[in-house]
Amino acid sequence: MATYLQWRRFVFFDKELVKEPQGNDGAAPGAAPASGPAASKFLCLPPGITVCDSGRGSLVFGDMEGQIWFLPRSLQLTGFQAYKLRVTHLYQLKQHNILASVGEDEEGINPLICPQVKIWNLEKRDGGNPLCTRIFPAIPGTEPTVVSCLTVHENLNFMAIGFTDGSVTLNKGDITRDRHSKTQILHKGNYPVTGLAFRQAGKTTHLFVVTTENVQSYIVSGKDYPRVELDTHGCGLRCSALSDPSQDLQFIVAGDECVYLYQPDERGPCFAFEGHKLITHWFRGYLVIVSRDRKVSPKSEFTSRDSQSSDKQILNIYDLCNKFIAYSAVFEDVVDVLAEWGSLYVLTRDGRVHALQEKDTQTKLEMLFKKNLFEMAINLAKSQHLDSDGLAQIFMQYGDHLYSKGNHDGAVQQYIRTIGKLEPSYVIRKFLDAQRIHNLTAYLQTLHRQSLANADHTTLLLNCYTKLKDSSKLEEFIKTKSESEVHFDVETAIKVLRQAGYYSHALYLAENHAHHEWYLKIQLEDIKNYQEALRYIGKLPFEQAESNMKRYGKILMHHIPEQTTQLLKGLCTDYRPSLEGRGDREAPGCRANSEEFIPIFANNPRELKAFLEHMSEVQPDSPQGIYDTLLELRLQNWAHEEDPQVKEKLHAEAISLLKSGRFCDVFDKALVLCQMHDFQDGVLYLYEQGKLFQQIMHYHMQHEQYRQVVAVCERHGEQEPSLWEQALSYFARKEEDCKEYVAAVLKHIESKNLMPPLLVVQTLAHNSTATLSVIRDYLVQKLQKQSQQIAQDELRVRRYREETTRIRQEIQELKASPKIFQKTKCSICNSALELPSVHFLCGHSFHQHCFESYSESDADCPTCLPENRKVMDMIRAQEQKRDLHDQFQHQLKCSNDSFSVIADYFGRGVFNKLTLLTDPPTARLTASPEAGLQRDLLMHARRGT
């Protein structure tokens, strides 16, 4: 039970008298009066008002004359005659423009037995008045009684009427029509019914019934109407109301000692508001009670209301949620309190209407701020559904107030409630200045829990932990169960912990959140635990293990070379993370590019050799750089080795590597390495593999190895004949006695006709030791061969001349003498010739049908055509090759006998203009006699008939 004596009082409503409007200007009730001569006077209601209600934009009144009055927002009062005698009860529905009324309508008859219920449809008119859709007697039986209260359900399917004899009637069905409505007695009792209210919860409809002595509820949406006795305390007329959803639609009963709240099945909280209650209403979350201090029995409400009309009455507006009195004022003779247009209207017996306009939320909050009532302001803001930004502003002001009073613990709790709205630096700066590390830590912890912290906040919080030496809090902060529970920037936390010397904590974060680079940095640079760092790399996935070995491989190789080499061997062949027995060990592994790890072994040649030899054996398709480096390493070892046996072994290893066939594409690099280390056998091998016979020759010449020079010529002279010329020039420059070698070279030159004799003589003329006897045999043999060649050439020329003369004579005979065809057989079928036949000048004859079957052209002899075609093809080929100047120049330059090349081209007719029969007539007319002769020689077998 809460007593209102402890509740603070505020003036959250503005009070003023409602004034009459100046014309129909639509001024709202409660608006400020106009100034000057046009100021209106106060609004005055008609006398004799007996009952009031509000809804659908109007205040509704009923009077002693039977009229119902409507006061809309424009304050233009209108009315109509509803009853002949008086109006006793009104109920205006909020969701429908339907008005239910109870009044007396029959004159000359006892009014106790003839009250009438009328249902008005305010949207329809009947002769200028609202349409009355239904009339029925309020009292179902013949026993005389008086209607005490009336309520209607918003769905228009239920209407309840209470009577002073303790009975309640329930109209079920469409209340606007007689046909669809059924009236029955729901409740009978011994005490007057003082209040009724419907409550809808889902599909269940409850009816609260309160009398002067008890409170009960019925379920009217069913058939049996089950009843629940809620309390044995009642209230007077108009002292009950139904709250809104903010109070869970509880039924409020205002007794003289307490105010009780009820659910349909039980009693709720109660409040000790003293005073005799006259009127109770619920308005927008407020409980409105009109009471007077002098206590009077509730039963006197039915008999002595007029005797109390001169008493002073107190109107209190209670905020039950926030436990304060929002407004309190004294009025005289309150008729009723109505709620409409967002305001409260208090009607007094003198006909005046007082408007109570609620102040806006910001004004109310400012009033609370001035009194430093921040907790109450927060509760008020929440109940008024103020947005989060507005609440954060209140929390900030409350925190500032507590901070200024020195209550840092309380202040930080309010600042924590502003997280997400207030800039964190505002709070952090306050507690940094005040050196309140504990409070700052609490704020920063909450900031991280809400995932609103940035890297600077994480740094600051960790620094607070380290300054406080609070390892337990630090571990609790960093050791979260899952990644989703991490509320800070992990990398920033690792940096701060590392800087503060909390290496174990930093390692925990780095390992659990896969910050491999930071883990390795701390292990290698701070703790110097190289074994653990290498083990950690071995557990990483392939890509990360590869990148970290490239980054930290040199450090690890310097301190633990053997273990590092083993890891690199695995990384470059068939890498699988060492998951301590977990994972699929049969899954295909990955391998890195071994060439990229060679720089790691810069100062570890022994490990480098082991690594390279392992890669070349296990992985023959290793990158070329592996073999290049291995060759260089073996050559270095060979060059610096002094033990003959070991040197011989290293020599064999180097030669074996060169002969492995891995240096075909990088011949130059291998050659340079061998030359740098003066590895002669390797150099000669590479020269030979690269077909660099000139270099092999020069190598032996430089070392004056005469026999090897000749051997090279004999071995490779066929592929490169110029070697013999170079050998001859080399021996010719030597002043030593080299007759044996010169003779051998000359013998080969003479046999292959590699040099003109004159050039040989000129070459050997530079050697003072070379006498004529050295080349005598060469010259004699050369002269003999040339003499034989001259004789053969003369014989061939004579034969060609004779042949040419014979052909010319034959051509001339063909031109000048008739040709006699004496053949008697066909040249194709060898049968006797029969007419018609075909004859050619070449001497061949054919049957016409044989000729037509085998000939390709009418102008060519089928027998001679193949040979003639070869001749024509040769002529055309010579014609095409006549313009091949580049080829001619190249052959002329490279040939040892330039004259033979020229003669060959001359013989092909390259230097002549050959004219064929297919040339234009102009070309034939201008052709030289020599060209004509060539044509006649080639085409003498053309067809002639």
Salt bridges, closest charged atoms under 4 A:
ASP14 OD1 - LYS359 NZ 2.47
GLU104 OE2 - ARG86 NH2 3.28
ASP105 OD2 - LYS118 NZ 2.89
ASP174 OD2 - ARG177 NE 3.94
ASP178 OD1 - ARG134 NE 2.53
GLU229 OE1 - ARG227 NH2 2.36
ASP231 OD2 - ARG267 NH1 3.03
ASP248 OD1 - ARG199 NH2 3.88
ASP256 OD1 - HIS276 ND1 3.02
GLU257 OE2 - LYS295 NZ 3.55
GLU301 OE2 - HIS276 NE2 3.69
ASP311 OD2 - ARG292 NE 3.82
ASP311 OD2 - ARG294 NH2 2.20
GLU332 OE2 - LYS312 NZ 2.30
ASP336 OD2 - ARG238 NH1 3.87
ASP336 OD1 - HIS281 NE2 3.02
GLU358 OE2 - LYS364 NZ 2.60
ASP389 OD1 - LYS421 NZ 3.21
ASP400 OD1 - LYS430 NZ 3.96
ASP409 OD1 - ARG436 NH2 3.82
GLU475 OE2 - HIS505 NE2 3.57
GLU483 OE1 - HIS513 ND1 2.99
GLU511 OE2 - LYS539 NZ 3.58
GLU517 OE2 - LYS521 NZ 3.81
GLU525 OE1 - ARG498 NH2 2.88
ASP526 OD2 - ARG498 NE 2.61
GLU532 OE2 - ARG535 NH2 1.96
GLU546 OE2 - LYS550 NZ 3.55
ASP574 OD2 - ARG576 NH1 2.70
GLU580 OE2 - ARG535 NH1 3.93
GLU596 OE1 - LYS550 NZ 2.46
GLU607 OE2 - ARG606 NH2 2.88
GLU613 OE2 - LYS609 NZ 3.98
GLU613 OE2 - ARG634 NH2 3.55
ASP621 OD2 - ARG591 NH2 3.15
ASP628 OD2 - LYS669 NZ 3.26
ASP681 OD2 - HIS651 NE2 2.88
GLU704 OE2 - LYS734 NZ 3.42
GLU718 OE2 - LYS752 NZ 3.43
GLU750 OE2 - LYS785 NZ 2.56
ASP793 OD1 - ARG796 NH1 3.06
GLU803 OE2 - ARG806 NH2 2.28
GLU810 OE1 - ARG806 NH1 3.60
GLU856 OE1 - ARG869 NH2 2.68
ASP860 OD1 - ARG942 NH1 3.22
ASP873 OD1 - ARG876 NH1 3.88
GLU879 OE2 - ARG882 NH2 1.79
ASP904 OD2 - ARG908 NH2 2.71
ASP936 OD2 - LYS815 NZ 3.04
